[in-house]
Amino acid sequence: MRQRPPGEVLPPLPTPLPLKGARELELRITITTALLLTLTLAACAPASLPLTGGYPTREAQQCASSGGALETRGRRGNLMCVHRFSDAGTACASDKDCKGRCLAAPTNGGLPKVGEASPGRCQADDKLFGCYATLEGGKVKSSLCVD
């Protein structure tokens, strides 16, 4: 800590903000907080409709009108129109039991082998990515990985 020479005068302390300035500061803090909260919540929201000139694109409108939702899928993160199946997650033994495919349940972190018996669940939506095995008659018919 520096020693003050005798006779040195300390600088004056800052004066408190006048009431008008304090109110303005409070308002700025409130607005900044609201903006940060809005941006944080927007980051958690699902992908919105792509806009052209401030309006949804024709593809986005067609997707929404067909009951779909635009989502990013695959390794490249492409925006796709995804339609959920009403029977998603329902137990199945073959594709004929589902609106989509009947998918084998993974076992020990992997997929069952072709010909093995396996419990199945109906596909969640019409855009299937990742590794999966399809069932026919309760047995694995084929397996595939889609990026």
Stockholm file with secondary structure:
# STOCKHOLM 1.0

chainA/1-147         MRQRPPGEVLPPLPTPLPLKGARELELRITITTALLLTLTLAACAPASLPLTGGYPTREAQQCASSGGALETRGRRGNLMCVHRFSDAGTACASDKDCKGRCLAAPTNGGLPKVGEASPGRCQADDKLFGCYATLEGGKVKSSLCVD
#=GR chainA/1-147 SS CCCCCTTCCCCCCCCCCCHHHHHHHHHHHHHHHHHHHHHHHHHHSCCCCCEETTEECHHHHHHHHTTCEEEEETTTTEEEEECBCTTTTCEESSGGGSSSCEEECCBTTBCCCTTCBCCEEECSBSCCCEEEEEEETTEEEEEEEEC
#=GC SS_cons         CCCCCTTCCCCCCCCCCCHHHHHHHHHHHHHHHHHHHHHHHHHHSCCCCCEETTEECHHHHHHHHTTCEEEEETTTTEEEEECBCTTTTCEESSGGGSSSCEEECCBTTBCCCTTCBCCEEECSBSCCCEEEEEEETTEEEEEEEEC
//
